[in-house]
């Protein structure tokens, strides 16, 4: 499996809108072949205290965690290629960028294959 994880600092007053837009992105990602696309909030204020501190999340921000799963890295690259051509995903990405400071997004990819 191959997964891409992202941490987002979202102003609390934008959190619901960010989640709704991200869910639309997930539907499109999965229509192009992604296995799973999820967005998460911490289960409690203590659950991600170390991360919120490390990522310097402000008192007026929520820390959200996004995860997209693929079969392997080549599958990720295949889906990403399709997404680059999708006008709807480009529009949603621009809308999401209006809600957050994209320079604060922390993204990493992980593989279960060596």
C-alpha positions, 0 to 999 in steps of 0.5 A: 500500500502507498499512502499520502498524509497531510496536516492542515492548520485551518481557522476554526471558522473555516473548518466545516467548509474545509471538510466539506470541500475536502470530502468533494475532493475525496469523491473525485480522487476515488473516482479516478482510482484512489482506494480511500480519501479521509479527513480527520479531526483530533478526537480530543484536545489532548489527542494531538497536543504534541503535533499542534505544538510542533506545527505551531497551530494557533488557538484559533485553528484546528489541526486536520489530518488528511489521508489518501490511500493507493495500491502502490506508488505507481498507482498513486502516480497514475491517479495523480496524472488523471487528477492533473487533467480534472477541471473540477479538482483544480477548482476545488483545490483553488477553493481550499487554498482560499481557506488556509495558508498552503505554506503551512501544509505538511505532507508526507508519503509512506509505503508498506513496500521496501 
